[in-house]
Amino acid sequence: MSDAVINGLAGAGGGIIAQLITYPLQTVNTRQQTDRDHKKGTKRKQDVGTLKQMIQVVNTEGWGRLYSGLAPSLFGTAASQGVYYYFYQVFRSKAEAAAIARFKKGHGDGTVGIFSSLLVAAFSGCVNVLLTNPIWVVVTRMQTHRKASKLPKPSLTLSVTPDEELQTSEIEPPPYGTTNAVQELFDEAGVRGFWKGVGPTLLMVSNPSIQFMIYETLLKKLKARRALIGKANSGVTALETFLLGAAAKLGATVMTYPLLVVKSRLQAKQVTGGDKNLHYKGTLDAIMKMIQYEGLYCFYRGMSTKITQSVLAAAVLFMVKEELVKGVRLLTTGNIVNKVRRPV
């Protein structure tokens, strides 16, 4: 089994586990990002905290709403992580081969530099976005869909007792599932609608690029430090991988969060009538209207929730992925360590 396939499958497995653990936080964060109640120039009401908003969702819409869109999200996570890590390993192998070739010609030290690592992560991210964007548009629709109030049940008789009227006055609204979200999106914008928000999402490939650059830089420093104290052969522990992944994701999230908010606004259900600030025609239109009607604050709505969710998810993903890779290599080759190609 190739190293690219191993990393792709391990990334998918780690992503699924991280998604299951942090999904309620993701749902709340998407709602915070798409909330457009605040008006620029007026006194902004205080945001509801993450925990309090989760309790509100449970009380008004039920526990199930915190996991709305979980099925397509799990599929999307497996697809995204699998695609990303597969192409990351493919591009990384090519970069390593190019570095060795340069070393043989007397240039460089035979290792992949930070800039090359950034490009590898960016190319992998672009491929991932173009292939999986439709899944995330559907997930965003399902996460931001508010459960409708109970609908009045039509009366079948001209005269009923108070008890009968109470029993037949309300009915539960129909459930909103994946099929509903797909049909709604297609009716609204056709096939093009499934690539809503692809512009800022492509720009957001800088997030995993920055994340991997920070992660690999920290990992390199950790290994160098161990080499200095004579522990170069000791592997990186799961806890160390967890902490490195958390630190890397924290830095990347803070730097790219405004793009995530714009993406969520574009992918959420668009309001075609009424207040014009609720409808966005594209990325630039969304940015201009957000600034005009809500101010710069809106670009950072829900950032604390996102930091908590994304840092925890990334840390779990890195830890699980690395452990899965070690397990697969142990089963297939009897060795958990990659055979490193050293310059000659």
Long-range contacts (C-beta under 8 A, 24 or more apart in sequence): 1-328, 1-332, 3-89, 3-93, 3-338, 4-86, 4-89, 4-90, 4-93, 5-86, 6-325, 6-328, 6-329, 6-332, 7-85, 7-86, 7-88, 7-89, 7-321, 7-325, 8-81, 8-82, 8-83, 8-85, 8-86, 8-89, 9-82, 9-324, 9-328, 10-85, 10-320, 10-321, 10-322, 10-324, 10-325, 10-328, 11-81, 11-82, 11-84, 11-85, 11-86, 11-317, 11-321, 12-77, 12-78, 12-79, 12-81, 12-82, 12-85, 13-78, 13-320, 13-321, 13-324, 14-81, 14-316, 14-317, 14-318, 14-319, 14-320, 14-321, 14-324, 15-77, 15-78, 15-80, 15-81, 15-82, 15-317, 16-74, 16-77, 16-78, 16-81, 17-316, 17-317, 17-320, 18-77, 18-312, 18-313, 18-314, 18-316, 18-317, 18-320, 19-70, 19-73, 19-74, 19-77, 19-313, 20-74, 21-312, 21-313, 21-316, 22-309, 22-312, 22-313, 22-316, 23-66, 23-67, 23-70, 23-73, 24-54, 24-66, 24-67, 25-50, 25-305, 25-308, 25-309, 25-312, 26-73, 26-143, 26-309, 26-313, 27-57, 27-65, 27-66, 27-67, 27-68, 27-69, 27-143, 28-53, 28-54, 28-57, 28-66, 28-302, 28-305, 29-302, 29-305, 29-306, 29-309, 30-140, 30-143, 30-144, 30-264, 30-268, 31-57, 31-143, 31-144, 31-302, 32-301, 32-302, 32-305, 33-260, 33-261, 33-264, 33-265, 33-301, 33-302, 34-140, 34-144, 34-264, 34-265, 34-268, 35-301, 36-265, 36-277, 36-278, 36-293, 36-294, 36-298, 38-294, 38-295, 38-297, 38-298, 39-293, 39-294, 40-292, 40-293, 40-294, 40-295, 44-297, 47-301, 47-302, 50-304, 50-305, 50-308, 60-147, 61-146, 61-147, 62-147, 65-147, 68-142, 68-143, 68-145, 68-176, 69-138, 69-139, 69-140, 69-141, 69-142, 69-143, 69-178, 69-181, 71-178, 72-135, 72-138, 72-139, 72-142, 72-178, 73-135, 73-139, 75-135, 76-132, 76-135, 76-136, 76-139, 79-131, 79-132, 79-135, 80-128, 80-132, 80-135, 81-317, 83-127, 83-128, 83-131, 83-132, 84-124, 84-125, 84-127, 84-128, 84-208, 85-124, 85-321, 87-123, 87-124, 87-127, 87-128, 88-120, 88-121, 88-124, 88-212, 91-120, 91-123, 91-124, 92-117, 92-120, 95-119, 95-120, 96-341, 100-341, 100-343, 103-343, 104-343, 104-344, 109-343, 110-342, 110-343, 114-213, 114-216, 114-217, 117-212, 117-213, 117-216, 118-209, 118-210, 118-212, 118-213, 120-212, 121-205, 121-208, 121-209, 121-211, 121-212, 121-213, 122-205, 122-206, 122-209, 124-208, 125-204, 125-205, 125-207, 125-208, 125-209, 126-202, 126-205, 128-205, 129-198, 129-201, 129-202, 129-204, 129-205, 130-198, 130-202, 133-194, 133-195, 133-197, 133-198, 133-201, 134-194, 134-195, 136-201, 136-267, 137-185, 137-193, 137-194, 137-195, 137-196, 137-197, 137-267, 138-178, 138-181, 138-182, 138-185, 138-194, 140-197, 140-264, 140-267, 140-268, 141-181, 141-184, 141-185, 141-267, 141-268, 141-269, 142-176, 142-177, 142-178, 142-181, 144-264, 144-268, 144-269, 145-176, 145-181, 145-269, 147-173, 147-176, 148-173, 149-173, 184-269, 188-269, 188-270, 196-266, 196-267, 197-262, 197-263, 197-264, 197-266, 197-267, 197-283, 199-282, 199-283, 200-259, 200-260, 200-262, 200-263, 200-266, 200-283, 201-259, 201-263, 203-259, 204-256, 204-259, 204-260, 204-263, 206-252, 206-255, 206-256, 207-252, 207-253, 207-255, 207-256, 207-259, 207-260, 208-252, 210-248, 210-251, 210-252, 210-255, 210-256, 211-248, 211-249, 211-251, 211-252, 211-314, 212-248, 214-247, 214-248, 214-251, 214-252, 215-244, 215-245, 215-247, 215-248, 215-318, 218-244, 218-247, 218-248, 219-244, 235-326, 235-336, 235-337, 236-322, 238-319, 238-322, 238-323, 239-319, 241-318, 241-319, 241-322, 242-315, 242-316, 242-318, 242-319, 243-315, 244-318, 245-314, 245-315, 245-317, 245-318, 245-319, 246-311, 246-312, 246-314, 246-315, 248-314, 249-310, 249-311, 249-313, 249-314, 249-315, 250-307, 250-311, 253-303, 253-306, 253-307, 253-310, 253-311, 254-303, 254-307, 257-299, 257-300, 257-303, 257-306, 258-299, 258-300, 260-306, 261-290, 261-298, 261-299, 261-300, 261-301, 261-302, 262-286, 262-287, 262-290, 262-299, 265-290
